[in-house]
Amino acid sequence: MNTKQLKWIAYLSCFVMFLATLGGSVVTKTESGLGCGNEWPLCHGKFVPAHTVASLIEYSHRAVSGAAGLLAVAAFVAFWKYRKNRKDLQMYALLALIFVMVQAFMGAMAVVYPTSSAVMALHFGFSLIAFASSIMLVLGIREDEARQGKASSAPIARVSKAFRNLVWVTTAYTYIVVYLGAYVSHTDSAGGCLGWPLCNGQLIPELSGGVGIAFLHRVAAALLLILVAIMGHIAYWKNPDNREVRTLGLAATILSVIQIFTGASIVFTMNNYHVYLFTSLAHIVVLAALFGVLAYLCVRAWQMSRLPNDQN
């Protein structure tokens, strides 16, 4: 199997993984988690559910998640068989497979057994890791194809260990912020803070119940923007000879800014359900893309930090 074929397997797997991640958010936002009752894998005892909105949403999500799992298996087998010299690509495929299976299992258990909001927020976090792994697989195989297409590969510029550590911290913190956002959704705390940027007209509101949860997520998101901006600044201006790092740093910064505005748009559209659903999903899409870019930058920064000092 050649690089082009592997690339399209990675693309398809990533796209379906994205649909599965987005579908999980649709299930949460439309409160369709029990659209098929407390049964799994059947829906109200049938393979084809009754034509209610909730059952169709839940059942469609199950079908897409199943397809994501099958494609993750296909990508795993293909890359482990035909890219034995690229341990990084093999690891991306393995991570995507592991976490798509974990999130599917957690989703099934959430249907059959009562589950806390904290656990359901973890379910979204695992699906995000699966999607980020599929993004890393796509970016990795694209980089592999680009290198094969060059007559003479240019040397890869080294990055400092300090920058590598900053990227790791930023990515880990991003996951925490994403988890807090998922917890806001699963506890129905989105309306805790009305108005933006102030919360209920106050710089620091009374931190109780849903207000405290929503405010904590806002503060965490603001700190994330600052952290990503610092990381992006260093990536772009301190690595003039490393186009890949500069591009990834710039992309992460732009996505971080966009996610702040999509988060604000959620507040202003809460009274219009259909628009609110759209803005909420847009927020999820941007966060998923941001986490995927940061996760890939994590791996590349680690690889580049291990290069000898005279590599560049």
N, C-alpha and C positions, 0 to 999 in steps of 0.2 A: 504494500500500500504506500503510495507516494505522499509527499508533503501536502499537495493540494487536496487530496482525498481526506487526509487527517484534519486539515484545516476546516473542511466543510462539516465533518463530524463534530468538531469542537464548536463551530458556529451553531449548528442545529441544537446541540445539547445545551449550549448557553441560552439560546432563545427560549427553548421549552422550560428550562430552569427559571428563567425570568418570568414566564407566564405562571409558573407554579408559585413563585414568591409573591407576585402581584395578586394571584387568585386567593392566596391565603389572607391577604389584606382586605380583599373584597368581601370574603366570608366574614371577617371580623367587623368591618364597617357596616355591613348590612345585617349583622347579627343572624347569620345563616348557619352557624356552626352546628345546630341541631336540626337542620333542614331535612336530614335523613333519620331523625330520631337518634336513639342510642344504639344504633346498629352499624357494624362495619365488617366486611366491605359492602354488604347489601344496603339498599336504601329503602326503608320501610318494607323489608322482606323481599324486595324485587331487584333484579339487575337493572331494569329501566324504571326510574322513579316516576311518581305521579308528577303531573305538570304544574307544580307550584313554584313560585319564584325561589323560595328558600331552598327547596330540594334540588332544583336545577343548578343553583349556584354551588351548593355543597358538592353535588355529584360531579359537576364539571370540574371542580377543583380536584376532586379525587382522581378523576380520569387524567387530567393534565399532570398531576403529581406522579401517577403511575407511569406515564409516558416519559417524564423526566428521569425516573428511576431506571427505566429500560435503556434510555439513551446514555445515562451515566455508566451503565454496565458496558454498553457498546464502546464508549470512548475509553473506558478503563482497559478493556481487552485490546483495542486497537493500538493505544499508545504503549502499553506494556509489551506488545508483540513487535511493533514496528519502530519504536523509538527507544531501544535498549540503551543507547548512548546518552539519552537525555533524562537523567534521573529527576530533574525538576518538573518536566512535563508529566512524567509518570506519577509524581507525587501530587500534582494538581488534580489529575484524573482520579487518583485514589481518594483524595479529600472530598471531591465532589460526590463520589459514590458513597462514601461513609456518611456524610452529613445529609444527603438526600434521603438515605435510609433511616437515619436517626429522626429527622423531622417528620417523615412519614409515620414512623412508629409512634412518635409523640402525638401526632394528629389523630391517629386511630385510638390511642388510649384516652385522649381528651373527649372523644365521642362516646366511648363505652363507659368511662368512669369520670365522675366529677373532678375537675382540675382547677387549681387556683390560678389567679391572674398572673402571679409571679412565674409559674411554670409555663403558662401559655405565652408569656413574653419570651421565655427561653426558646419556645418552639419557633417563633419568628426569627430569633437570633441564629438558630441552627440552619434554618432555610436560607438565611442571608449568607452564612459561611459557605453553604453549598453553591449558591449563585456566584459568590466572589471567587470560589475555586474554579468555576467554569469560565469566568472572565479571565482569570490568570492563565487558564489553558489556551484561550483564544489569543491573548496577547503574546503568550510564549511561542505558540506555533507560528504566529505572524512574524515574530522576531526571527525565528528559525528560518522561515521562508525568505525573509529579506536578506539574511546572511548568505544563504545558498545562492541567491541571485547576483551577488557581488563577485566580481572576478578576484578581488583581493579584499578580504575583510579588514576594515579599519580597526585598530586596537581599541579596546574598551577602556574608557577613563575610570580611574579609581575614585572612590568616594571615601570620606573619612569615617572612622568608627563612631565619632560623635554624631555625624549626620545619620548614620545607620540607626543608632540608638534613638535619635529624635523621631525618626520615621516609625520605629517600633512602638514607642510610647504614644505617638499620635494615633496610630492604628488601633492600639488597645483601648485608648480613651474613646475613640469613635464608636467602638463596639459597645462600650458602656452607655454612651449617649443614645445609641440606637435601641438598646435594651430599655432605657428609661422611656423612650418614645413609645415603644411597644407596650410598656406597662401603663402608660397614660391611656392608650387605646383600650386595653383590656379591663381597665378599672373605670372606664367612661369618665375620665377626668379632663377631657379636652376642653370642656366648658368651664373649668375651674378658674382660668385666667381670661377674663373678657377684656378686650382692648389690646393694643400693641403699639409701642414696646412696653408700656407700663402694664402691670397686672392689676385689673380692677381699679385703675386710676391711681395705683400706688407703686412706688419704687420697690418697696418690700411689703407685700400684703400679709395678712394673718395666715400663718402657715399651718393650716389644718385641713384634713380631708383631701378632696380633689384639688383644692387650691394649692396646697403644699406640693403635691405631686406634679402638677402642671408647671408651677413656678420653678421647681428644681430642674425640670427638663429644659426650661427656657435658659436658666443660668448655665447649665451644662452645655447647651448648644452654642451660647455666646462664647464661652471659653474655648469650645472646639474651633470656632471660626478664628479666634486669635491664634490658637496653636497651629492650625493648618496654614494660616497666613504666614507665620514665622517659618514653618517648614518649607512652604512654597517659595518664600523669599530666598532662603538659603539654597534651595534646589536650583533656582533659576540664576541667581547672581553669583553664587560661589562655585558653580560647576559649569563654566563657560564652554568647556570642551566635551561635555557629556549631554548630547541632545536628548537622549532618552530620559534621563533624570529631570532635565529642565521641562520637558513636555509633560511628564507625569506630575511634577510639582505644580505646574501651572494649571493642569486639568483639575487637580485636587482642590486648588484654591478657588477656581471658578465654580466648581460644583458645591463647595462649602458655602459660598456666597448665595448661590441659587437656592440651596436648601433652607437658608435663613428666610428668604422671601417666600418660598412655598409654605414654610411653617407659619409665617405671618398671615398668608392668604387663607389658611385654615380658620384662623380666628375670625376673619371678616366675612366668611361664607357659611358660618355655622347655622344661620337662620334659613338658608336655602339648601335643602338636603342634597339635591342633585348636583349642585355646584360644589358643595362641601365634599361629596364623595370624590369628585374629580380632583379637587385640590389636595385631598388627603392621599390619593393614589399617586399624584404627581410628586408629593413630598417623599413617598416611599421609593419611587423610581430614582429620584436624585440621590437619596441616601444609599440605596443599593449600589448605584454607579460609583459614588464616592468611596464606599467601603471596598469595592472591587479594585479600584485604582490604587488605593492605599495598600491593600493586601499585596498586590503585584509589586508595588514600589518597595514594600518590605523585603520581599525575596530578592529583587534586583539589587537593592542597597546592600543586603547581606553578601551577595555574590561579588559585587564590585568592591566591597570593603576588604575582601580577602585577596585581591589582586596585589602583586608586588608593586612597590612604590615607583618603579621605573616602567610600569605597564603603559602609562600614558605618555 
